[in-house]
């Protein structure tokens, strides 16, 4: 299996597992918590059929990547992404992140620039800043995240059950848009993640990206479910138009957090149009048409 070394812990290598399929313009797919790179299957299939090269990888602590107890911060996550792009010498890249993966895209472009990147896609976004503070009243109360950490520490398996129910809005969208079997597959991946990483990543969600976002200098497409219970639309995606210069925000009506699985028609239509030569505005129009 292909891996890239990104560091060490107590003389043991920390390695990131990745898959690299297809030819053509490269699209790098960065997964969300608590899944892995295979969670992009509904997007990868369409991208490959359209002639694109798809590179997906497992974040440290998840999937088949190493499970260290160090490096669960966005500077390190962005460095891991940079190591992969350099390892494969990828250029003219479309960076596509979901949920936690939107943080990698944002911090990478802020830190390393866009020399290798031509466009960015953010799905179910975590920026700009989740935590409610005096200068960020739109955020979420800090006790919510402390409660999440307490739930993980008490019973990680029960936590993932509740988390994934809201991740997919199962009570509303199951079983038509999220089958019992698909939900169970996500649960299996989640419980296979590093216990340390599943806890440590909660603090990572509170990263302040407000200074990173204005540094994004490539066309950017944002897609976000209007019924997202994990990262509420108004606290996240709705705020990005004021922070990214060249951005189109596409609300996916009725969509939960993982719209890539539950609403693939809307997501894939907008994604393929955006990755191609069409403008973000055209991608937005296509997504809206697909949802009618």
GIKA-V812441 format. One record per residue. N is the residue number from 1. RES is the residue in three letters. OMEGA is omega in degrees with one decimal (none if undefined). Layout:
n=<N | N>
res=<RES | RES>
omega=<OMEGA | OMEGA>
//
This chain:
n=<1 | 2 | 3 | 4 | 5 | 6 | 7 | 8 | 9 | 10 | 11 | 12 | 13 | 14 | 15 | 16 | 17 | 18 | 19 | 20 | 21 | 22 | 23 | 24 | 25 | 26 | 27 | 28 | 29 | 30 | 31 | 32 | 33 | 34 | 35 | 36 | 37 | 38 | 39 | 40 | 41 | 42 | 43 | 44 | 45 | 46 | 47 | 48 | 49 | 50 | 51 | 52 | 53 | 54 | 55 | 56 | 57 | 58 | 59 | 60 | 61 | 62 | 63 | 64 | 65 | 66 | 67 | 68 | 69 | 70 | 71 | 72 | 73 | 74 | 75 | 76 | 77 | 78 | 79 | 80 | 81 | 82 | 83 | 84 | 85 | 86 | 87 | 88 | 89 | 90 | 91 | 92 | 93 | 94 | 95 | 96 | 97 | 98 | 99 | 100 | 101 | 102 | 103 | 104 | 105 | 106 | 107 | 108 | 109 | 110 | 111 | 112 | 113 | 114 | 115 | 116 | 117 | 118 | 119 | 120 | 121 | 122 | 123 | 124 | 125 | 126 | 127 | 128 | 129 | 130 | 131 | 132 | 133 | 134 | 135 | 136 | 137 | 138 | 139 | 140 | 141 | 142 | 143 | 144 | 145 | 146 | 147 | 148 | 149 | 150 | 151 | 152 | 153 | 154 | 155 | 156 | 157 | 158 | 159 | 160 | 161 | 162 | 163 | 164 | 165 | 166 | 167 | 168 | 169 | 170 | 171 | 172 | 173 | 174 | 175 | 176 | 177 | 178 | 179 | 180 | 181 | 182 | 183 | 184 | 185 | 186 | 187 | 188 | 189 | 190 | 191 | 192 | 193 | 194 | 195 | 196 | 197 | 198 | 199 | 200 | 201 | 202 | 203 | 204 | 205 | 206 | 207 | 208 | 209 | 210 | 211 | 212 | 213 | 214 | 215 | 216 | 217 | 218 | 219 | 220 | 221 | 222 | 223 | 224 | 225 | 226 | 227 | 228 | 229 | 230 | 231 | 232 | 233 | 234 | 235 | 236 | 237 | 238 | 239 | 240 | 241 | 242 | 243 | 244 | 245 | 246 | 247 | 248 | 249 | 250 | 251 | 252 | 253 | 254 | 255 | 256 | 257 | 258 | 259 | 260 | 261 | 262 | 263 | 264 | 265 | 266 | 267 | 268 | 269 | 270 | 271 | 272 | 273 | 274 | 275 | 276 | 277 | 278 | 279 | 280 | 281 | 282 | 283 | 284 | 285 | 286 | 287 | 288 | 289 | 290 | 291 | 292>
res=<UNK | UNK | UNK | UNK | UNK | UNK | UNK | UNK | UNK | UNK | UNK | UNK | UNK | UNK | UNK | UNK | UNK | UNK | UNK | UNK | UNK | UNK | UNK | UNK | UNK | UNK | UNK | UNK | UNK | UNK | UNK | UNK | UNK | UNK | UNK | UNK | UNK | UNK | UNK | UNK | UNK | UNK | UNK | UNK | UNK | UNK | UNK | UNK | UNK | UNK | UNK | UNK | UNK | UNK | UNK | UNK | UNK | UNK | UNK | UNK | UNK | UNK | UNK | UNK | UNK | UNK | UNK | UNK | UNK | UNK | UNK | UNK | UNK | UNK | UNK | UNK | UNK | UNK | UNK | UNK | UNK | UNK | UNK | UNK | UNK | UNK | UNK | UNK | UNK | UNK | UNK | UNK | UNK | UNK | UNK | UNK | UNK | UNK | UNK | UNK | UNK | UNK | UNK | UNK | UNK | UNK | UNK | UNK | UNK | UNK | UNK | UNK | UNK | UNK | UNK | UNK | UNK | UNK | UNK | UNK | UNK | UNK | UNK | UNK | UNK | UNK | UNK | UNK | UNK | UNK | UNK | UNK | UNK | UNK | UNK | UNK | UNK | UNK | UNK | UNK | UNK | UNK | UNK | UNK | UNK | UNK | UNK | UNK | UNK | UNK | UNK | UNK | UNK | UNK | UNK | UNK | UNK | UNK | UNK | UNK | UNK | UNK | UNK | UNK | UNK | UNK | UNK | UNK | UNK | UNK | UNK | UNK | UNK | UNK | UNK | UNK | UNK | UNK | UNK | UNK | UNK | UNK | UNK | UNK | UNK | UNK | UNK | UNK | UNK | UNK | UNK | UNK | UNK | UNK | UNK | UNK | UNK | UNK | UNK | UNK | UNK | UNK | UNK | UNK | UNK | UNK | UNK | UNK | UNK | UNK | UNK | UNK | UNK | UNK | UNK | UNK | UNK | UNK | UNK | UNK | UNK | UNK | UNK | UNK | UNK | UNK | UNK | UNK | UNK | UNK | UNK | UNK | UNK | UNK | UNK | UNK | UNK | UNK | UNK | UNK | UNK | UNK | UNK | UNK | UNK | UNK | UNK | UNK | UNK | UNK | UNK | UNK | UNK | UNK | UNK | UNK | UNK | UNK | UNK | UNK | UNK | UNK | UNK | UNK | UNK | UNK | UNK | UNK | UNK | UNK | UNK | UNK | UNK | UNK | UNK | UNK | UNK | UNK | UNK | UNK | UNK | UNK | UNK | UNK | UNK | UNK | UNK | UNK | UNK | UNK | UNK | UNK>
omega=<-178.1 | 178.1 | 169.5 | 179.3 | -177.7 | 180.0 | 178.3 | 170.0 | -177.8 | 178.5 | 175.7 | -179.6 | 168.7 | -174.1 | 176.3 | 177.0 | 178.8 | 170.3 | -177.7 | -174.0 | 173.4 | 179.8 | 178.2 | -178.0 | -175.5 | 173.1 | -179.4 | -173.4 | -173.5 | -167.8 | 178.0 | 175.2 | 0.4 | -172.7 | 177.6 | -175.5 | 179.5 | -179.5 | 178.9 | -169.9 | -177.9 | 175.1 | -177.9 | -179.6 | -178.2 | 179.1 | 178.9 | 179.5 | 179.8 | 174.7 | 179.2 | 174.2 | -176.3 | 175.6 | 175.7 | 179.1 | 178.8 | 176.8 | 175.8 | -178.6 | -174.2 | 178.1 | -176.9 | 174.4 | 178.6 | -178.9 | -179.6 | 173.7 | 177.4 | 169.4 | -179.6 | 176.9 | -171.6 | 172.2 | 179.2 | 178.4 | 178.5 | 176.8 | 176.1 | 177.7 | 178.8 | 179.2 | 179.0 | 179.8 | 178.8 | 179.9 | 179.4 | -177.8 | -177.3 | 179.1 | -176.0 | -172.1 | 164.1 | 176.4 | -176.4 | -178.1 | 173.6 | 173.9 | 177.4 | -180.0 | 176.6 | 175.0 | 176.7 | -179.7 | -177.2 | -177.7 | 177.6 | -177.3 | 177.9 | -173.6 | -171.9 | 179.3 | -172.2 | -178.8 | 179.7 | -168.1 | 178.8 | -178.8 | 178.0 | 176.4 | -178.9 | -176.3 | -178.3 | -161.9 | 172.9 | 174.1 | 13.3 | -176.5 | -172.9 | -171.0 | 176.2 | 176.0 | -179.6 | 179.9 | 178.4 | -175.4 | 179.6 | -175.7 | -176.7 | -179.6 | -177.2 | -178.1 | 178.5 | -177.7 | 174.8 | 176.9 | 177.7 | 179.4 | 178.6 | 178.9 | 178.0 | -179.0 | -177.9 | -175.6 | -175.3 | -176.6 | 175.8 | 177.6 | -177.9 | 177.7 | -179.7 | -179.3 | -176.6 | 174.7 | 179.0 | 176.1 | -177.7 | -173.6 | -172.7 | -177.1 | -179.7 | -170.0 | 177.7 | -3.9 | -173.1 | -177.2 | 174.4 | -178.4 | 175.3 | -177.6 | 178.0 | 176.6 | -178.5 | 177.3 | 177.3 | 179.5 | 179.6 | 177.2 | -177.0 | -176.6 | 175.0 | 178.7 | 178.8 | 174.8 | 179.1 | -177.8 | -177.4 | 176.6 | -174.2 | -175.9 | -179.9 | 176.7 | 179.5 | -179.1 | -175.9 | 177.3 | 178.6 | -177.9 | -172.7 | 176.7 | 179.1 | -169.7 | 178.8 | 179.3 | 177.2 | -174.1 | 175.5 | 175.4 | -173.4 | 175.9 | 177.4 | 173.9 | -174.1 | 178.7 | -179.5 | 179.3 | 179.9 | 179.6 | -177.9 | 177.5 | -173.1 | -175.3 | -174.8 | -179.1 | -173.5 | -172.0 | -176.5 | -175.8 | -170.0 | 179.6 | -179.0 | -171.6 | 177.9 | -172.1 | -174.1 | -173.7 | 170.7 | -179.6 | -179.1 | 173.4 | 175.2 | -172.2 | 178.8 | -176.2 | 174.3 | 179.0 | -176.3 | 179.7 | 177.9 | 177.8 | -172.4 | -177.6 | -175.3 | -179.2 | 179.7 | -177.1 | -175.8 | 177.8 | -180.0 | -178.8 | -177.2 | 178.1 | -178.9 | -179.8 | 176.9 | -173.5 | -176.5 | -177.1 | 175.1 | 179.6 | 176.9 | 178.0 | 178.9 | 179.6 | 179.7 | 179.8 | 179.3 | 178.7 | -178.7 | -176.2 | -178.9 | none>
//
